[in-house]
Amino acid sequence: MEYSITVYFALFMIYSVAGWICEELLQIIQNKKIADRGFLIGPYCPIYGCGAILITICLTPFENHPVGLFILTMVLCGVLEYATSFIMEKAFNARWWDYSNMRFNINGRVCLETLVPFGIAGLLVVYVTNPFLLDIIQNIDGNILNIITIIIGVIFIVDLSVSSKIIFNFRKTNKEISGNKHKDSTYEISEKVKEVLRNRSFLTRRLIDAFPDFTTILKEKGKEIKKKTAEVKEEFSSKASDMQKKINNKAKTVKANVKAGIEKQIKRKD
């Protein structure tokens, strides 16, 4: 069944807020404290909204096959999470989440431990929450629904614009800090970046605190530079050693020739 853009946007925002709430609850359970989560400034995580909409559009036709729906949801959400991680890292020069320490992960971007809950969530979306939410949304007067979605949409776009500007400032700061370092101190660089950003504005602190465990790719770059430096140093040392051996051999040859010439001259005189 197809719905209007207004209905889809309403679902997107509801699931985005629900995702933010889930993140908050997870932080409370794991760390025993409240942490302001989310990529944007407002209380929503768009990746959850995108996932729910993709499930609604692409996977609802499989509602009569729960096992297949579960597997397809894991695949769909896994691709979405991997793509989001990759794009954010390339765009903002930072890794915002990392599952490298978890088993069955792919490049630290997705892991089985998060994909299984996504699969379960997909079943809930199709069988429980979508029917409930769609029934409520479709019973709202069309004009009122349009006004509400327009207001929320404007707020969301403004939030997206402001947040993107702050994150791009993070990318600039990241380059500035890394450019001032001449040694392999990537941990200090990462901490310095966070410190600089926290001192800039409330909105910047909001975004940094939303991802307290993110790791910048400065660490990876630092390791790569250190490795290349070691390789160049080793190659240079090897070439220098070979050159020294050639010089020594040449010197020995010249010395031997000179000595032989002198001895020959002495014999002639005798």
DOMAR-297796 format. One record per residue (C-alpha): residue in three letters; x, y negated, z. Coordinates in steps of 0.02 Angstrom, whole numbers, plus 50000, padded with zeros to 5 digits. Layout:
// DOMAR-297796
(ala, (X, Y, Z));
...
***
This chain:
// DOMAR-297796
(met, (50000, 50000, 50000));
(glu, (50065, 49827, 49953));
(tyr, (50048, 49672, 50061));
(ser, (50070, 49486, 50033));
(ile, (50235, 49397, 50063));
(thr, (50157, 49315, 50216));
(val, (50118, 49484, 50293));
(tyr, (50292, 49551, 50256));
(phe, (50372, 49395, 50331));
(ala, (50265, 49411, 50487));
(leu, (50322, 49592, 50505));
(phe, (50503, 49539, 50475));
(met, (50498, 49411, 50615));
(ile, (50408, 49527, 50737));
(tyr, (50534, 49667, 50712));
(ser, (50679, 49543, 50718));
(val, (50621, 49483, 50889));
(ala, (50590, 49663, 50944));
(gly, (50767, 49708, 50891));
(trp, (50836, 49563, 50993));
(ile, (50738, 49623, 51145));
(cys, (50806, 49799, 51123));
(glu, (50983, 49730, 51115));
(glu, (50953, 49633, 51275));
(leu, (50886, 49786, 51365));
(leu, (51033, 49889, 51305));
(gln, (51154, 49759, 51373));
(ile, (51065, 49760, 51541));
(ile, (51072, 49950, 51550));
(gln, (51254, 49965, 51494));
(asn, (51333, 49812, 51574));
(lys, (51210, 49774, 51715));
(lys, (51193, 49594, 51656));
(ile, (51098, 49486, 51532));
(ala, (51193, 49443, 51373));
(asp, (51126, 49328, 51239));
(arg, (51129, 49439, 51085));
(gly, (51101, 49406, 50902));
(phe, (51190, 49331, 50754));
(leu, (51076, 49179, 50749));
(ile, (51040, 49052, 50885));
(gly, (50858, 49102, 50908));
(pro, (50796, 49261, 50994));
(tyr, (50796, 49373, 50842));
(cys, (50910, 49495, 50751));
(pro, (50869, 49491, 50564));
(ile, (50952, 49658, 50529));
(tyr, (50812, 49744, 50626));
(gly, (50682, 49648, 50528));
(cys, (50764, 49693, 50363));
(gly, (50773, 49875, 50413));
(ala, (50589, 49879, 50461));
(ile, (50536, 49797, 50298));
(leu, (50642, 49917, 50195));
(ile, (50565, 50063, 50289));
(thr, (50391, 49993, 50261));
(ile, (50417, 49967, 50074));
(cys, (50528, 50114, 50029));
(leu, (50487, 50253, 50152));
(thr, (50302, 50237, 50193));
(pro, (50262, 50351, 50042));
(phe, (50352, 50490, 50138));
(glu, (50240, 50477, 50292));
(asn, (50174, 50653, 50262));
(his, (50352, 50722, 50278));
(pro, (50416, 50673, 50452));
(val, (50581, 50768, 50439));
(gly, (50620, 50690, 50270));
(leu, (50566, 50521, 50336));
(phe, (50684, 50539, 50484));
(ile, (50833, 50583, 50373));
(leu, (50794, 50449, 50243));
(thr, (50779, 50318, 50380));
(met, (50951, 50364, 50446));
(val, (51025, 50349, 50272));
(leu, (50936, 50185, 50233));
(cys, (50980, 50102, 50398));
(gly, (51157, 50168, 50388));
(val, (51182, 50088, 50217));
(leu, (51105, 49926, 50280));
(glu, (51215, 49920, 50436));
(tyr, (51373, 49963, 50339));
(ala, (51337, 49833, 50205));
(thr, (51298, 49700, 50336));
(ser, (51460, 49736, 50430));
(phe, (51563, 49732, 50271));
(ile, (51486, 49571, 50205));
(met, (51501, 49481, 50373));
(glu, (51682, 49533, 50390));
(lys, (51727, 49472, 50216));
(ala, (51625, 49311, 50232));
(phe, (51677, 49262, 50409));
(asn, (51846, 49347, 50423));
(ala, (51792, 49440, 50580));
(arg, (51731, 49612, 50633));
(trp, (51571, 49583, 50734));
(trp, (51546, 49761, 50794));
(asp, (51660, 49912, 50792));
(tyr, (51617, 50095, 50819));
(ser, (51794, 50158, 50792));
(asn, (51799, 50234, 50967));
(met, (51640, 50334, 50937));
(arg, (51632, 50505, 50857));
(phe, (51569, 50531, 50679));
(asn, (51595, 50350, 50626));
(ile, (51629, 50281, 50452));
(asn, (51765, 50146, 50455));
(gly, (51698, 50089, 50623));
(arg, (51545, 50011, 50538));
(val, (51416, 50148, 50569));
(cys, (51412, 50301, 50679));
(leu, (51298, 50448, 50714));
(glu, (51260, 50385, 50889));
(thr, (51168, 50234, 50817));
(leu, (51096, 50318, 50662));
(val, (50994, 50446, 50761));
(pro, (50901, 50309, 50858));
(phe, (50871, 50222, 50691));
(gly, (50792, 50382, 50625));
(ile, (50678, 50391, 50777));
(ala, (50636, 50206, 50758));
(gly, (50588, 50238, 50577));
(leu, (50459, 50366, 50634));
(leu, (50390, 50242, 50761));
(val, (50379, 50105, 50629));
(val, (50282, 50212, 50505));
(tyr, (50169, 50307, 50626));
(val, (50143, 50187, 50771));
(thr, (50195, 50004, 50760));
(asn, (50155, 49966, 50577));
(pro, (49973, 50024, 50587));
(phe, (49951, 49927, 50750));
(leu, (50036, 49767, 50690));
(leu, (49960, 49767, 50516));
(asp, (49787, 49784, 50590));
(ile, (49817, 49629, 50697));
(ile, (49902, 49526, 50560));
(gln, (49769, 49563, 50429));
(asn, (49630, 49511, 50548));
(ile, (49706, 49337, 50567));
(asp, (49627, 49202, 50458));
(gly, (49729, 49181, 50299));
(asn, (49753, 48993, 50317));
(ile, (49806, 49006, 50499));
(leu, (49927, 49146, 50457));
(asn, (50003, 49042, 50317));
(ile, (50028, 48892, 50432));
(ile, (50108, 49000, 50568));
(thr, (50227, 49086, 50446));
(ile, (50276, 48920, 50365));
(ile, (50320, 48843, 50534));
(ile, (50417, 48997, 50588));
(gly, (50499, 49007, 50417));
(val, (50561, 48827, 50426));
(ile, (50631, 48856, 50601));
(phe, (50716, 49016, 50542));
(ile, (50795, 48931, 50389));
(val, (50860, 48787, 50496));
(asp, (50930, 48912, 50621));
(leu, (51012, 49010, 50481));
(ser, (51091, 48852, 50409));
(val, (51159, 48790, 50577));
(ser, (51222, 48962, 50629));
(ser, (51308, 48990, 50462));
(lys, (51397, 48822, 50478));
(ile, (51459, 48867, 50652));
(ile, (51520, 49038, 50595));
(phe, (51610, 48964, 50445));
(asn, (51695, 48847, 50570));
(phe, (51747, 49004, 50660));
(arg, (51826, 49066, 50499));
(lys, (51920, 48901, 50482));
(thr, (51977, 48908, 50663));
(asn, (52030, 49088, 50639));
(lys, (52145, 49035, 50497));
(glu, (52213, 48886, 50594));
(ile, (52256, 48991, 50745));
(ser, (52332, 49132, 50644));
(gly, (52434, 49007, 50544));
(asn, (52516, 48940, 50701));
(lys, (52575, 49110, 50759));
(his, (52741, 49181, 50702));
(lys, (52744, 49342, 50801));
(asp, (52639, 49496, 50824));
(ser, (52524, 49435, 50963));
(thr, (52356, 49475, 50887));
(tyr, (52267, 49499, 51052));
(glu, (52317, 49325, 51109));
(ile, (52262, 49255, 50940));
(ser, (52090, 49334, 50958));
(glu, (52070, 49267, 51134));
(lys, (52130, 49095, 51081));
(val, (52001, 49090, 50942));
(lys, (51862, 49129, 51066));
(glu, (51928, 48998, 51188));
(val, (51935, 48863, 51054));
(leu, (51760, 48902, 50993));
(arg, (51683, 48906, 51168));
(asn, (51751, 48732, 51199));
(arg, (51671, 48659, 51043));
(ser, (51484, 48666, 51073));
(phe, (51341, 48756, 51158));
(leu, (51284, 48832, 50993));
(thr, (51456, 48901, 50957));
(arg, (51468, 48976, 51132));
(arg, (51296, 49054, 51102));
(leu, (51359, 49147, 50948));
(ile, (51524, 49201, 51023));
(asp, (51439, 49264, 51182));
(ala, (51316, 49361, 51073));
(phe, (51461, 49470, 51014));
(pro, (51580, 49482, 51164));
(asp, (51669, 49636, 51100));
(phe, (51699, 49587, 50920));
(thr, (51876, 49612, 50851));
(thr, (51948, 49496, 50721));
(ile, (52037, 49570, 50574));
(leu, (52187, 49466, 50626));
(lys, (52242, 49620, 50721));
(glu, (52236, 49725, 50564));
(lys, (52327, 49590, 50467));
(gly, (52457, 49575, 50605));
(lys, (52491, 49762, 50600));
(glu, (52500, 49758, 50411));
(ile, (52623, 49612, 50410));
(lys, (52729, 49695, 50544));
(lys, (52731, 49857, 50445));
(lys, (52781, 49768, 50284));
(thr, (52914, 49669, 50376));
(ala, (52987, 49831, 50445));
(glu, (52986, 49909, 50272));
(val, (53072, 49758, 50195));
(lys, (53200, 49755, 50336));
(glu, (53235, 49941, 50314));
(glu, (53251, 49921, 50126));
(phe, (53366, 49771, 50147));
(ser, (53473, 49865, 50274));
(ser, (53484, 50014, 50156));
(lys, (53536, 49905, 50010));
(ala, (53661, 49811, 50119));
(ser, (53735, 49976, 50178));
(asp, (53751, 50039, 50000));
(met, (53830, 49875, 49947));
(gln, (53953, 49884, 50093));
(lys, (54001, 50061, 50044));
(lys, (54030, 50008, 49864));
(ile, (54136, 49860, 49921));
(asn, (54238, 49972, 50036));
(asn, (54264, 50101, 49900));
(lys, (54313, 49966, 49777));
(ala, (54434, 49891, 49904));
(lys, (54512, 50061, 49935));
(thr, (54531, 50088, 49748));
(val, (54611, 49917, 49723));
(lys, (54725, 49945, 49872));
(ala, (54777, 50115, 49806));
(asn, (54811, 50043, 49633));
(val, (54913, 49901, 49706));
(lys, (55013, 50021, 49813));
(ala, (55044, 50136, 49666));
(gly, (55100, 49988, 49560));
(ile, (55222, 49930, 49694));
(glu, (55294, 50104, 49714));
(lys, (55313, 50116, 49526));
(gln, (55407, 49951, 49519));
(ile, (55522, 50007, 49660));
(lys, (55565, 50168, 49568));
(arg, (55607, 50072, 49411));
(lys, (55727, 49960, 49505));
(asp, (55810, 50111, 49581));
***
